[in-house]
Amino acid sequence: MVVVTAPLVGALADAIGKKKVLLFIATAICVLTTAGLAFIQPGGVIMAMVLFILSGFGFGTSEYLIAAFLPELAPKDRMGKVSSLGWTLGYIGGLVILGLCLAYVSWAQKQGQASTQSVPVTLLFVAAIFAAASTPTFIWLKERAQAQALTIDASLPAALFKAFGRIQATLKTTGRYRDLLTFLIALFCFSCGTTTVVALAAVYASAVMHFATSETIAMVMLVQVSAAAGAFGLGSLQDKIGSIPTLSMALILWVVAVAVAYFAPDKLVFWIAATLMGAAMGATGSAARALVGQLAPRGQAAEFFGLWGLTVKLSAVVGPMTYGAITRMTGGNYRTALLSTIGFFILGLIVTLRVNQERGVKQASLAVDAA
């Protein structure tokens, strides 16, 4: 759903100059459906699936819309630092929420509550904290973008028509943004690896390394901490040495981390691999977002971040499907399937090195000047 709608929603946000309104709608969908999951009774699988899908759709949409504000909040030579700060705070926030949920579940169990009573309440915690954390954005963040060739009271059909026109125009002028489009291809390649590892790390830890549930939760918390460190450390370095070298370092770290996980003979070595993966994950996400912000024309930020969202979400389909297919062909060999993700990172690194950041930034600036 995000793959299908992201380019259109992004183009619509730029056309009507209302990223903040669309962001509010997407956030509200995510908050309400997440909270709604808490009230699903055992056996209500279909309704749970519907709410879960809508929650993921709302979050995925809000993710690229909030990212589209980056070019308005920081000059190009500081986007790496600002993006890394946001990414770091995101991981810290996730760690805090996870800690609160675990504390509540532990307390509830001591009070004699069953998991069917305590676990749904954590969804209310997540929804409430997400709503509270996003509120300052809607109160204080200014919408600096202006509607393009549309009045404020333009009808929705007119706005959608304009959005479709923007997408067509962008596709026709792909050569003008060669480096940005090259990077989107690189992003798809290495995101196939990152989304696969993120989605299946807990399964791998349980099936191959025989982690208990408590150990898996602890591993997730460790990954959050190392991801925050990776995002802040390499992200801060990005503005000094450039986005391409920073991203290349992060992708090399991914290759090393996956290799360590593949050869891990025991849990201790796998803990080390998980720490490296977390650092690589934080650095990759922060650096990639900042680079899109640097290469995208300012007046089309939401549109190109919509393409960013499309690329990442599409990789979240292709990557795990590839992992599953290899697991099946190898008779359930999780290690071989995990090792195959290295190919995505190496291919992504090769394509990333073909991106000329300086030329891409100049192309984006020329487009803004022309507009």
Sequence and secondary structure as in RCSB ss.txt:
>XXXX:A:sequence
MVVVTAPLVGALADAIGKKKVLLFIATAICVLTTAGLAFIQPGGVIMAMVLFILSGFGFGTSEYLIAAFLPELAP
KDRMGKVSSLGWTLGYIGGLVILGLCLAYVSWAQKQGQASTQSVPVTLLFVAAIFAAASTPTFIWLKERAQAQAL
TIDASLPAALFKAFGRIQATLKTTGRYRDLLTFLIALFCFSCGTTTVVALAAVYASAVMHFATSETIAMVMLVQV
SAAAGAFGLGSLQDKIGSIPTLSMALILWVVAVAVAYFAPDKLVFWIAATLMGAAMGATGSAARALVGQLAPRGQ
AAEFFGLWGLTVKLSAVVGPMTYGAITRMTGGNYRTALLSTIGFFILGLIVTLRVNQERGVKQASLAVDAA
>XXXX:A:secstr
 HHHHHHHHHHHHHHHT HHHHHHHHHHHHHHHHHHHTT  TT HHHHHHHHHHHHHHHHHHHHHHHTTHHHHS 
GGGHHHHHHHHHHHHHHHHHHHHHHHHHHHHHHHHTT  HHHHHHHHHHHHHHHHHHHHHHHHHH       SSS
 TT  HHHHHHHHHHHHHHHHHTGGGGHHHHHHHHHHHHHHHHHHHHHHHHHHHHHHTS   HHHHHHHHHHHHH
HHHHHHHHHHHHHHHH HHHHHHHHHHHHHHHHHHHHH  SHHHHHHHHHHHHHHHHHHHHHHHHHHHHHS GGG
HHHHHHHHHHHHHHHHHHHHHHHHHHHHHTTS HHHHHHHHHHHHHHHHHHHTT  HHHHHHHHHHHHHH 
